């Protein structure tokens, strides 16, 4: 796996080249483990452990897991913080910061009790650090620059070493110029598997991070000072229709682990199934404390693991339930034009701008609009399904449940073919008459107020 030098060095080229000079001695460089790179935005197959203790690997949505080497019983990884180019969806690429060729960086998978050593090489134009979000570790390994360690200067490599003390779902991200570096895409997933591979075992285990960007139409670099008004809401720096489906076998036990590193909460909603929240970044939820849900809210800085049995075949939507988080390249200061006749002004505008289109007079349907866009800009709503435009963007994907898939088959099976008679269809019969509530004799509505009973024997009054 490799990333072309042209892509890796195109953003902030001078600064990047300035910091790639040898930051460690030749002997030290020879001792470093390899730092693999990944250029493809497609979901990669799970990384089954070739050595070390066994575990059931996860699948990173539109991502991959970082290989390691064993060195005298220590599991060694090498992260490279660097400028990257990430395809948000076909038709748009962003110039971000990330790790090992991608944003987010690769998922790190270890086993509870593993001794872990992570080499972090800084190829950014500024100092950085790595905070291992949610982990129990020595204070000096917590990764808060200025508080628990000196920041990692450009061109230098630092080493973090600790024991993965508890199983669970975690993240990693900088604690140095955090506003800029996280806004530029620096983050990654960490999974510590339980010692017992049979504990909380599932058939398919997916992971992804929620992140957001403000990238002006036609641009490719995020605005790092944005606080709330983001226009690209993404999972693993991908927006629909660039987000891969989550492919599962019918009756699989499925876990989806999600981390939120945006600046707002996200109510994650699954169609067609109920699930339970079985884990947080604080640990596993005891079975007696779980309850069935179809939507769970994930606050800023939180992790959630949900589980369900995929009993219902079909293509089931999975998305954030904030409607504007399932759109791309949004504008925030637009008037509502429903019911407004724009024909006269439209005629005048099209004389100056022939490709102009009136929007919103009948609602916000945008799935079939063919409006010219600036280069490197996604439509607000896009993607087509078997019955027409899906009219979604941003934080949206599908859980595709199919019969008789192979154990490690995560390939997109295409659209679900519903059995005859099971798809909503037009009604061609007579329409029923409209019903209305009965009025009083005088035509005035009736209002009755009932006060609750009070202490001391007083009764309510009508």
C-alpha positions as CSV (number, residue, x, y, z in Angstrom):
1,X,0.0,0.0,0.0
2,X,1.4,3.4,-0.9
3,X,0.4,7.0,-1.5
4,X,1.9,8.8,-4.6
5,X,4.4,11.4,-3.6
6,X,2.5,14.0,-5.6
7,X,-0.6,13.6,-3.4
8,X,1.3,13.3,-0.1
9,X,3.4,16.5,-0.8
10,X,1.0,18.7,-2.7
11,X,-0.4,20.4,0.4
12,X,1.9,22.7,2.2
13,X,4.7,21.3,0.1
14,X,7.5,23.5,1.2
15,X,6.8,22.9,4.9
16,X,6.3,19.2,4.4
17,X,9.6,18.8,2.6
18,X,11.3,20.9,5.2
19,X,10.4,18.5,8.0
20,X,11.1,15.2,6.3
21,X,14.8,15.4,6.8
22,X,16.3,12.8,9.2
23,X,14.9,13.5,12.6
24,X,16.5,10.4,14.1
25,X,19.9,8.8,13.7
26,X,20.4,6.1,11.0
27,X,20.6,3.5,13.7
28,X,17.4,4.8,15.2
29,X,15.7,4.9,11.9
30,X,16.7,1.3,11.2
31,X,15.1,0.3,14.5
32,X,11.7,1.9,13.7
33,X,8.9,-0.4,12.5
34,X,7.6,0.1,9.0
35,X,5.0,2.9,8.6
36,X,2.5,1.5,6.1
37,X,0.5,3.9,4.0
38,X,-3.1,3.6,2.6
39,X,-4.3,5.6,-0.4
40,X,-7.6,3.9,-1.2
41,X,-10.8,5.3,0.4
42,X,-12.5,1.9,0.1
43,X,-13.3,-0.2,3.2
44,X,-10.4,-2.7,3.6
45,X,-10.8,-6.3,4.7
46,X,-10.4,-7.0,8.4
47,X,-6.8,-7.5,9.6
48,X,-6.6,-11.0,11.1
49,X,-3.7,-11.2,13.6
50,X,-0.7,-13.0,12.2
51,X,1.0,-13.1,15.6
52,X,0.3,-12.2,19.2
53,X,-2.9,-13.2,21.0
54,X,-6.0,-14.0,18.9
55,X,-9.0,-11.7,18.5
56,X,-12.0,-11.1,16.3
57,X,-10.9,-8.1,14.1
58,X,-13.0,-5.0,13.4
59,X,-13.8,-3.5,10.0
60,X,-13.1,0.2,9.6
61,X,-15.7,1.8,7.4
62,X,-13.8,3.4,4.5
63,X,-10.6,2.7,6.3
64,X,-8.1,0.1,7.5
65,X,-6.3,-1.3,10.5
66,X,-2.6,-0.6,11.1
67,X,-0.2,-3.6,10.9
68,X,2.3,-4.1,13.7
69,X,5.4,-6.1,14.5
70,X,6.3,-8.1,17.6
71,X,9.5,-7.1,19.3
72,X,10.4,-9.1,22.3
73,X,6.8,-9.5,23.3
74,X,5.9,-5.8,22.6
75,X,3.4,-4.9,19.9
76,X,5.0,-2.0,17.9
77,X,3.2,0.4,15.6
78,X,4.4,3.4,13.6
79,X,2.1,6.4,13.1
80,X,3.1,9.2,10.7
81,X,1.4,12.6,11.2
82,X,1.4,14.2,7.8
83,X,-0.6,16.2,5.1
84,X,-2.9,13.9,3.2
85,X,-5.4,14.1,0.3
86,X,-8.8,12.5,1.1
87,X,-11.6,11.9,-1.3
88,X,-14.8,13.0,0.6
89,X,-17.0,11.4,-2.2
90,X,-16.5,11.0,-5.9
91,X,-16.1,14.4,-7.4
92,X,-14.5,16.1,-4.3
93,X,-11.1,15.8,-2.7
94,X,-9.9,17.6,0.5
95,X,-6.4,18.5,1.5
96,X,-6.3,17.4,5.2
97,X,-3.9,16.4,7.9
98,X,-4.0,12.8,9.0
99,X,-1.9,9.7,9.6
100,X,-0.2,7.2,7.3
101,X,-1.8,8.6,4.1
102,X,-5.4,9.0,5.3
103,X,-7.8,10.9,7.5
104,X,-8.8,9.5,9.8
105,X,-5.7,7.5,10.5
106,X,-5.7,3.7,10.6
107,X,-7.5,1.8,13.4
108,X,-5.1,0.4,16.0
109,X,-6.2,-3.1,17.3
110,X,-4.6,-4.7,20.4
111,X,-5.6,-7.2,23.1
112,X,-6.2,-6.5,26.7
113,X,-2.9,-6.9,28.5
114,X,-0.7,-6.2,25.5
115,X,2.4,-4.2,26.0
116,X,2.1,-1.6,23.2
117,X,4.8,0.7,21.8
118,X,3.7,3.4,19.3
119,X,6.3,5.4,17.3
120,X,4.9,8.8,16.2
121,X,6.8,10.7,13.4
122,X,5.7,14.3,12.8
123,X,5.8,15.4,9.2
124,X,3.5,18.3,9.8
125,X,4.6,22.0,9.6
126,X,3.9,22.4,13.3
127,X,4.3,20.5,16.6
128,X,1.9,17.8,17.6
129,X,1.1,15.1,20.1
130,X,-1.2,12.1,20.4
131,X,-3.7,11.7,23.2
132,X,-5.0,8.1,23.7
133,X,-8.6,9.1,24.4
134,X,-10.2,7.0,27.2
135,X,-7.2,4.8,28.0
136,X,-5.8,4.1,31.4
137,X,-2.0,4.6,31.2
138,X,0.9,6.4,32.9
139,X,0.4,10.1,33.1
140,X,3.4,10.8,31.0
141,X,1.9,8.8,28.1
142,X,-1.4,10.7,28.0
143,X,-0.3,12.9,25.2
144,X,-1.3,16.4,26.4
145,X,1.5,18.7,25.1
146,X,2.8,21.1,27.7
147,X,1.1,19.2,30.5
148,X,2.3,15.6,30.3
149,X,5.0,15.8,27.6
150,X,6.8,18.3,25.4
151,X,5.1,18.6,22.0
152,X,6.6,16.6,19.1
153,X,8.5,19.1,16.9
154,X,8.3,18.9,13.1
155,X,10.7,16.2,11.8
156,X,11.0,14.4,15.1
157,X,9.8,10.9,16.3
158,X,8.5,10.3,19.8
159,X,7.7,6.9,21.4
160,X,4.6,6.1,23.5
161,X,4.7,2.9,25.5
162,X,2.1,1.5,27.9
163,X,0.0,-1.6,28.6
164,X,-3.6,-1.8,27.2
165,X,-5.2,-2.3,30.6
166,X,-8.9,-2.7,29.7
167,X,-10.9,-3.9,26.8
168,X,-13.0,-1.3,25.0
169,X,-13.5,1.3,22.3
170,X,-11.2,4.3,22.2
171,X,-9.9,7.1,19.9
172,X,-6.6,8.9,19.4
173,X,-6.2,12.6,18.4
174,X,-3.8,15.5,19.0
175,X,-3.7,17.6,22.2
176,X,-1.5,20.2,20.5
177,X,-3.1,23.1,18.6
178,X,-6.2,20.9,18.8
179,X,-8.6,23.4,17.2
180,X,-6.5,23.4,14.0
181,X,-5.3,19.9,13.9
182,X,-8.6,18.2,14.6
183,X,-10.4,20.6,12.2
184,X,-7.9,19.4,9.6
185,X,-8.8,15.7,10.2
186,X,-6.3,14.4,12.7
187,X,-7.9,11.5,14.6
188,X,-8.1,7.7,14.6
189,X,-9.8,4.7,16.2
190,X,-8.4,2.4,18.8
191,X,-9.9,-1.0,19.8
192,X,-8.7,-3.1,22.7
193,X,-10.1,-6.6,22.4
194,X,-10.8,-8.7,25.4
195,X,-8.4,-11.4,26.5
196,X,-11.1,-14.0,25.9
197,X,-12.0,-14.0,22.2
198,X,-15.4,-15.4,23.1
199,X,-16.4,-12.5,25.4
200,X,-19.0,-10.2,23.8
201,X,-18.3,-12.0,20.5
202,X,-20.1,-10.8,17.4
203,X,-20.1,-11.9,13.8
204,X,-19.4,-8.5,12.3
205,X,-17.8,-5.5,14.1
206,X,-17.7,-2.1,12.3
207,X,-16.0,1.1,13.5
208,X,-16.1,4.7,12.3
209,X,-15.5,8.2,13.6
210,X,-17.9,11.1,13.1
211,X,-16.1,14.3,11.9
212,X,-17.1,17.5,10.1
213,X,-15.5,20.1,7.9
214,X,-16.2,23.6,6.6
215,X,-14.8,23.7,3.0
216,X,-16.1,26.5,0.8
217,X,-17.5,25.5,-2.6
218,X,-14.6,25.1,-5.1
219,X,-12.0,24.9,-2.3
220,X,-10.2,21.9,-0.8
221,X,-8.8,23.1,2.5
222,X,-11.0,23.2,5.6
223,X,-11.6,26.5,7.5
224,X,-10.0,25.8,10.8
225,X,-11.7,28.6,12.8
226,X,-15.3,27.4,12.2
227,X,-17.1,26.6,15.5
228,X,-20.5,25.3,14.5
229,X,-21.5,26.2,10.9
230,X,-19.9,23.2,9.1
231,X,-21.1,22.2,5.6
232,X,-19.7,18.7,5.3
233,X,-20.8,16.1,7.9
234,X,-18.8,12.9,7.5
235,X,-18.1,9.4,8.7
236,X,-14.4,8.7,8.5
237,X,-14.0,11.8,6.4
238,X,-16.4,10.5,3.8
239,X,-19.9,11.8,2.8
240,X,-22.7,9.9,1.2
241,X,-22.7,8.6,-1.5
242,X,-19.0,8.1,-0.8
243,X,-19.7,6.1,2.4
244,X,-19.6,2.3,1.9
245,X,-22.5,0.1,3.0
246,X,-22.2,-2.1,6.1
247,X,-22.6,-5.5,4.6
248,X,-23.8,-8.3,6.9
249,X,-25.3,-11.8,6.7
250,X,-28.9,-12.3,7.8
251,X,-29.0,-13.4,11.5
252,X,-25.5,-12.1,12.1
253,X,-24.9,-10.5,15.5
254,X,-23.6,-7.1,14.5
255,X,-21.7,-4.4,16.5
256,X,-21.2,-0.9,15.3
257,X,-18.8,1.3,17.3
258,X,-19.0,5.0,16.7
259,X,-16.9,7.9,18.0
260,X,-17.9,11.6,17.8
261,X,-15.1,14.1,17.3
262,X,-17.3,16.8,15.8
263,X,-18.5,19.9,17.8
264,X,-22.1,18.8,18.3
265,X,-24.1,15.7,19.2
266,X,-25.4,13.2,16.6
267,X,-28.6,11.0,17.1
268,X,-27.6,7.8,15.2
269,X,-30.7,6.1,13.9
270,X,-31.0,2.6,12.4
271,X,-34.0,1.5,10.3
272,X,-35.6,-2.0,10.4
273,X,-34.1,-3.3,13.7
274,X,-33.9,-2.5,17.4
275,X,-30.4,-2.4,19.0
276,X,-28.9,-2.0,22.5
277,X,-26.1,0.2,23.5
278,X,-23.6,-2.3,24.8
279,X,-20.5,-0.2,25.3
280,X,-19.1,3.3,25.8
281,X,-15.6,4.6,26.1
282,X,-16.0,3.9,29.8
283,X,-16.4,0.2,29.2
284,X,-19.1,-2.4,28.5
285,X,-22.7,-1.8,29.7
286,X,-23.9,-4.5,32.1
287,X,-26.7,-6.5,30.4
288,X,-29.2,-5.5,33.1
289,X,-28.6,-1.8,32.3
290,X,-29.3,-2.1,28.6
291,X,-32.6,-1.3,26.8
292,X,-33.9,-1.5,23.2
293,X,-33.5,1.6,21.0
294,X,-33.6,2.6,17.4
295,X,-31.8,5.9,18.0
296,X,-29.0,6.7,20.3
297,X,-27.5,10.2,20.9
298,X,-23.7,10.4,20.7
299,X,-22.3,13.5,22.4
300,X,-19.1,15.3,21.6
301,X,-16.0,13.2,22.6
302,X,-18.1,10.1,23.3
303,X,-17.9,6.5,21.9
304,X,-20.9,4.2,21.6
305,X,-21.1,0.6,20.7
306,X,-24.5,-0.7,19.5
307,X,-25.5,-4.3,18.9
308,X,-28.3,-6.0,17.1
309,X,-29.3,-9.3,15.4
310,X,-29.6,-8.6,11.6
311,X,-32.8,-10.6,11.2
312,X,-34.5,-8.5,8.5
313,X,-33.2,-8.8,5.0
314,X,-33.0,-5.6,2.9
315,X,-31.2,-2.3,2.6
316,X,-31.7,-0.5,5.9
317,X,-30.8,3.2,6.3
318,X,-28.3,4.2,9.0
319,X,-27.9,7.9,9.5
320,X,-27.7,10.9,11.8
321,X,-31.2,12.1,12.6
322,X,-30.4,15.8,12.4
323,X,-31.7,16.5,8.9
324,X,-29.1,19.0,7.9
325,X,-26.3,16.5,8.8
326,X,-27.5,14.4,5.8
327,X,-26.7,17.2,3.3
328,X,-23.5,18.4,1.7
329,X,-22.1,21.9,0.8
330,X,-25.0,23.7,2.6
331,X,-25.7,27.4,2.8
332,X,-27.2,28.6,6.1
333,X,-28.8,32.0,5.2
334,X,-31.4,31.0,2.6
335,X,-35.0,32.1,2.7
336,X,-37.9,29.7,2.6
337,X,-39.4,29.9,-0.9
338,X,-42.3,27.3,-0.7
339,X,-45.3,28.7,-2.5
340,X,-43.5,31.7,-4.0
341,X,-43.9,32.2,-7.7
342,X,-40.4,32.9,-9.0
343,X,-41.2,32.7,-12.7
344,X,-40.8,36.5,-13.4
345,X,-37.6,36.9,-11.6
346,X,-36.3,33.6,-13.0
347,X,-36.8,34.9,-16.5
348,X,-34.7,37.9,-15.7
349,X,-31.9,36.0,-14.0
350,X,-31.6,33.3,-16.7
351,X,-30.9,36.1,-19.2
352,X,-27.7,36.8,-17.2
353,X,-27.0,33.3,-15.9
354,X,-28.4,30.7,-18.3
355,X,-27.8,27.7,-16.0
356,X,-29.6,29.3,-13.0
357,X,-32.3,27.2,-11.4
358,X,-35.1,28.3,-9.0
359,X,-35.0,26.4,-5.8
360,X,-37.6,25.7,-3.1
361,X,-40.9,26.9,-4.6
362,X,-42.4,23.4,-4.2
363,X,-40.1,22.2,-1.3
364,X,-36.5,21.2,-1.1
365,X,-36.3,18.3,-3.5
366,X,-32.8,18.4,-4.9
367,X,-32.0,14.8,-5.9
368,X,-32.6,15.3,-9.6
369,X,-31.3,18.8,-10.0
370,X,-28.5,19.1,-12.6
371,X,-27.2,22.5,-11.6
372,X,-23.6,23.4,-12.5
373,X,-21.3,23.4,-9.4
374,X,-17.9,24.8,-8.8
375,X,-15.1,22.4,-9.4
376,X,-14.4,20.0,-6.4
377,X,-17.8,20.6,-4.9
378,X,-20.4,18.0,-3.9
379,X,-24.2,18.4,-4.6
380,X,-26.3,19.0,-1.4
381,X,-28.2,15.8,-1.9
382,X,-27.1,13.0,-4.2
383,X,-27.0,9.3,-4.6
384,X,-29.4,7.1,-6.5
385,X,-31.1,3.9,-5.4
386,X,-33.1,1.3,-7.3
387,X,-36.2,3.5,-7.3
388,X,-34.7,6.9,-8.0
389,X,-32.8,9.7,-6.2
390,X,-32.1,8.9,-2.5
391,X,-31.8,12.6,-1.8
392,X,-29.3,12.2,1.0
393,X,-25.7,13.4,1.7
394,X,-23.4,13.6,4.7
395,X,-23.9,11.2,7.5
396,X,-25.9,8.5,5.7
397,X,-25.3,4.9,4.7
398,X,-27.0,1.6,4.5
399,X,-26.8,-1.7,6.4
400,X,-27.2,-4.3,3.7
401,X,-28.6,-7.6,5.1
402,X,-28.3,-10.6,2.8
403,X,-28.6,-14.4,3.1
404,X,-25.8,-16.8,2.6
405,X,-22.8,-14.4,2.6
406,X,-19.3,-15.8,3.3
407,X,-17.8,-15.1,6.7
408,X,-15.4,-12.3,5.6
409,X,-17.4,-11.2,2.5
410,X,-17.9,-7.4,2.9
411,X,-18.4,-6.7,-0.8
412,X,-21.3,-4.5,-1.8
413,X,-24.0,-7.0,-3.0
414,X,-25.9,-4.3,-4.9
415,X,-29.5,-3.2,-4.3
416,X,-32.0,-5.4,-2.5
417,X,-34.6,-7.1,-4.7
418,X,-37.8,-7.0,-2.7
419,X,-40.2,-9.9,-3.1
420,X,-43.3,-9.1,-5.2
421,X,-46.0,-7.4,-3.3
422,X,-43.8,-6.0,-0.6
423,X,-43.0,-2.5,-2.0
424,X,-45.1,0.5,-1.4
425,X,-47.2,1.3,-4.6
426,X,-49.6,3.9,-5.9
427,X,-53.3,3.7,-4.9
428,X,-55.5,4.1,-7.9
429,X,-58.9,3.7,-6.1
430,X,-61.2,6.4,-4.9
431,X,-59.9,8.7,-2.2
432,X,-61.8,8.7,1.1
433,X,-63.5,11.9,2.2
434,X,-61.6,14.1,4.6
435,X,-62.5,13.5,8.3
436,X,-62.8,16.4,10.7
437,X,-63.5,16.7,14.4
438,X,-67.2,17.4,15.4
439,X,-68.1,21.0,16.4
440,X,-70.3,22.1,19.2
441,X,-73.8,23.3,18.4
442,X,-72.6,27.0,18.4
443,X,-69.6,26.2,16.3
444,X,-67.2,27.2,19.0
445,X,-64.5,24.8,20.2
446,X,-64.8,23.3,23.7
447,X,-62.0,23.8,26.3
448,X,-62.1,21.9,29.6
449,X,-59.4,22.4,32.2
450,X,-59.1,19.8,34.9
451,X,-56.8,20.6,37.9
452,X,-55.2,17.6,39.7
453,X,-56.4,16.8,43.2
454,X,-54.7,18.7,46.0
455,X,-53.5,17.7,49.4
456,X,-55.8,18.2,52.4
457,X,-58.9,16.7,50.7
458,X,-59.5,19.5,48.2
459,X,-60.9,18.3,44.9
460,X,-60.1,19.5,41.5
461,X,-62.5,22.0,39.8
462,X,-63.9,22.1,36.3
